[in-house]
Amino acid sequence: MIVIGAGAAGSTAAFHIANAGNNVTLLEKNENGLIKPCGGGMAAAVQQWFPFDLKPVVDEVINRVDFSWCLRDQVIAELPGSSPFWIVRREKLDKFLTDNAVKAGAELISPFCVETLHKSGEDWVVGSKEGKHLKSRAVIIANGSDSPWPKAFGLGPKNQHHAFTTSVRLEGRGNLPKGTTRFEFGLVHHGFAWAFPLSKGVNIGIGTFIGQHASDSEAVLEQLLPSLGFSAKEGIRQEALLRVWNGHHRLNGDGIIAIGDAASLCDPFLAEGIRPALLSGYEAACSINNWLTGDNKDLNSYSKNMKEKWGDSMAWGRRISQAFYRFPKVGYQLGIKRPTAPQRIAQILSGEMGYGDIATRVIKRLLFQRS
Ligand SMILES: Cc1cc2nc3c(=O)[nH]c(=O)nc-3n(C[C@H](O)[C@H](O)[C@H](O)COP(=O)(O)OP(=O)(O)OC[C@H]3O[C@@H](n4cnc5c(N)ncnc54)[C@H](O)[C@@H]3O)c2cc1C
């Protein structure tokens, strides 16, 4: 088995394949330590997919969320203890997962930059920049939002949809109180900005979710950074396109599976991509392990499970995103400022609730108000 990309998704898949006693080779183009453009916020509920403790890589546990509109009109929400939210440094989380995959028996080859992928008879053949070739019965595509192969092999959406992001990693905590994240909605056209605390640092980011253009991130940062106690020009900006969920599609073919960002799984409303990366890595490994033992005759269970466990909620998430970011001021006043909204967001992020549950409640409320 070959996994292309040792990010959150690929390392999770490699761990579960190796842990079941199967051979797996994990190919990663970058050596350790690069800062990944990611806020690093994830629900503690992701622990359910690992037999080892993830807490060693958690920088901060969040118990309060501050929302604002143009740095004013604040809404403060205490998160219920039942839906904990963690902040991680992505480079640390990914390395931890890769190390656990290697401990479980996976082979890691890094640096190995995959350039070509094709089928030859029964096997998939992966080629590197340096002209090395590896063969395998099955391949998992886990190399993130830039991956060309899902589209080439008909996996995931034909029309890939992207969020535009800018992120900054800052040293020092500014004025962000312990255990608190910030979400700012009014400054960003068609999106939002966030500040997630790390031990001795902060991840700040901006995401634009609808339209063809990124917002003017410099103008946003010049207002946002001073409000967080930093100087306006501090930090190195990283820009990235993030592939987000865009409809129900098959995510597997004959001996091939796409997971994580490569499979366009990221939440189109809140840019939550770590949880679906870990879930899809886990589900892909289960499907492959059952295929190898002969319990499954193909890998279709993967696409089916991802639709039920993630896609059905994202279909509502996409509708909510399109309505909210088109009329964000109305969305902020009627959505975020509802007394129950912050708790609902926490429940969405923790997986306790899906976007479908929220939509059903809103529809019921409208019907009830009309009658
Ligand atoms: C600015 C920003 C902030 C975000 N904040 C959050 C957040 O707070 N919470 C959250 O849940 N999600 C967040 N996301 C989304 C989240 O980062 C992604 O959804 C997540 O990284 C997906 O993981 P992945 O393993 O699929 O892909 P990646 O993390 O992109 O991993 C892909 C891996 O493949 C490797 N690779 C790439 N090409 C090749 C190749 N050709 N050969 C070999 N290896 C290759 C890469 O080096 C990388 O290690 C954010 C995204 C952005 C851009």
PDBQT file of the ligand as one rigid body, heavy atoms in Angstrom, charges set to zero:
ROOT
HETATM    1  C1  LIG A 401      -4.811  29.219   6.686  1.00  0.00    +0.000 C 
HETATM    2  C2  LIG A 401      -5.538  27.941   7.032  1.00  0.00    +0.000 A 
HETATM    3  C3  LIG A 401      -6.044  27.774   8.322  1.00  0.00    +0.000 A 
HETATM    4  C4  LIG A 401      -6.710  26.585   8.652  1.00  0.00    +0.000 A 
HETATM    5  N1  LIG A 401      -7.162  26.425   9.932  1.00  0.00    +0.000 NA
HETATM    6  C5  LIG A 401      -7.763  25.280  10.283  1.00  0.00    +0.000 A 
HETATM    7  C6  LIG A 401      -8.187  25.056  11.614  1.00  0.00    +0.000 A 
HETATM    8  O1  LIG A 401      -7.963  25.862  12.522  1.00  0.00    +0.000 OA
HETATM    9  N2  LIG A 401      -8.831  23.891  11.896  1.00  0.00    +0.000 N 
HETATM   10  C7  LIG A 401      -9.059  22.957  10.948  1.00  0.00    +0.000 A 
HETATM   11  O2  LIG A 401      -9.681  21.927  11.255  1.00  0.00    +0.000 OA
HETATM   12  N3  LIG A 401      -8.631  23.116   9.679  1.00  0.00    +0.000 NA
HETATM   13  C8  LIG A 401      -7.982  24.236   9.333  1.00  0.00    +0.000 A 
HETATM   14  N4  LIG A 401      -7.534  24.396   8.047  1.00  0.00    +0.000 N 
HETATM   15  C9  LIG A 401      -7.698  23.289   7.093  1.00  0.00    +0.000 C 
HETATM   16  C10 LIG A 401      -6.629  22.228   7.339  1.00  0.00    +0.000 C 
HETATM   17  O3  LIG A 401      -5.356  22.828   7.451  1.00  0.00    +0.000 OA
HETATM   18  C11 LIG A 401      -6.593  21.212   6.182  1.00  0.00    +0.000 C 
HETATM   19  O4  LIG A 401      -7.901  20.808   5.895  1.00  0.00    +0.000 OA
HETATM   20  C12 LIG A 401      -5.721  20.021   6.568  1.00  0.00    +0.000 C 
HETATM   21  O5  LIG A 401      -4.374  20.429   6.552  1.00  0.00    +0.000 OA
HETATM   22  C13 LIG A 401      -5.896  18.838   5.617  1.00  0.00    +0.000 C 
HETATM   23  O6  LIG A 401      -4.919  17.860   5.905  1.00  0.00    +0.000 OA
HETATM   24  P1  LIG A 401      -4.353  16.923   4.746  1.00  0.00    +0.000 P 
HETATM   25  O7  LIG A 401      -3.509  15.904   5.430  1.00  0.00    +0.000 OA
HETATM   26  O8  LIG A 401      -5.448  16.483   3.867  1.00  0.00    +0.000 OA
HETATM   27  O9  LIG A 401      -3.458  17.870   3.828  1.00  0.00    +0.000 OA
HETATM   28  P2  LIG A 401      -2.085  18.593   4.145  1.00  0.00    +0.000 P 
HETATM   29  O10 LIG A 401      -2.013  18.997   5.562  1.00  0.00    +0.000 OA
HETATM   30  O11 LIG A 401      -1.945  19.647   3.098  1.00  0.00    +0.000 OA
HETATM   31  O12 LIG A 401      -0.982  17.465   3.916  1.00  0.00    +0.000 OA
HETATM   32  C14 LIG A 401      -0.577  17.065   2.638  1.00  0.00    +0.000 C 
HETATM   33  C15 LIG A 401       0.845  16.511   2.743  1.00  0.00    +0.000 C 
HETATM   34  O13 LIG A 401       1.242  16.010   1.462  1.00  0.00    +0.000 OA
HETATM   35  C16 LIG A 401       2.550  16.447   1.179  1.00  0.00    +0.000 C 
HETATM   36  N5  LIG A 401       2.687  16.492  -0.272  1.00  0.00    +0.000 N 
HETATM   37  C17 LIG A 401       2.140  17.399  -1.137  1.00  0.00    +0.000 A 
HETATM   38  N6  LIG A 401       2.429  17.097  -2.404  1.00  0.00    +0.000 NA
HETATM   39  C18 LIG A 401       3.193  15.974  -2.356  1.00  0.00    +0.000 A 
HETATM   40  C19 LIG A 401       3.818  15.186  -3.353  1.00  0.00    +0.000 A 
HETATM   41  N7  LIG A 401       3.689  15.487  -4.658  1.00  0.00    +0.000 N 
HETATM   42  N8  LIG A 401       4.541  14.102  -2.984  1.00  0.00    +0.000 NA
HETATM   43  C20 LIG A 401       4.667  13.789  -1.654  1.00  0.00    +0.000 A 
HETATM   44  N9  LIG A 401       4.103  14.524  -0.664  1.00  0.00    +0.000 NA
HETATM   45  C21 LIG A 401       3.371  15.584  -1.007  1.00  0.00    +0.000 A 
HETATM   46  C22 LIG A 401       2.631  17.820   1.839  1.00  0.00    +0.000 C 
HETATM   47  O14 LIG A 401       3.980  18.203   2.062  1.00  0.00    +0.000 OA
HETATM   48  C23 LIG A 401       1.856  17.584   3.118  1.00  0.00    +0.000 C 
HETATM   49  O15 LIG A 401       2.659  17.105   4.170  1.00  0.00    +0.000 OA
HETATM   50  C24 LIG A 401      -6.865  25.564   7.693  1.00  0.00    +0.000 A 
HETATM   51  C25 LIG A 401      -6.335  25.732   6.414  1.00  0.00    +0.000 A 
HETATM   52  C26 LIG A 401      -5.672  26.895   6.076  1.00  0.00    +0.000 A 
HETATM   53  C27 LIG A 401      -5.078  27.039   4.689  1.00  0.00    +0.000 C 
ENDROOT
TORSDOF 0
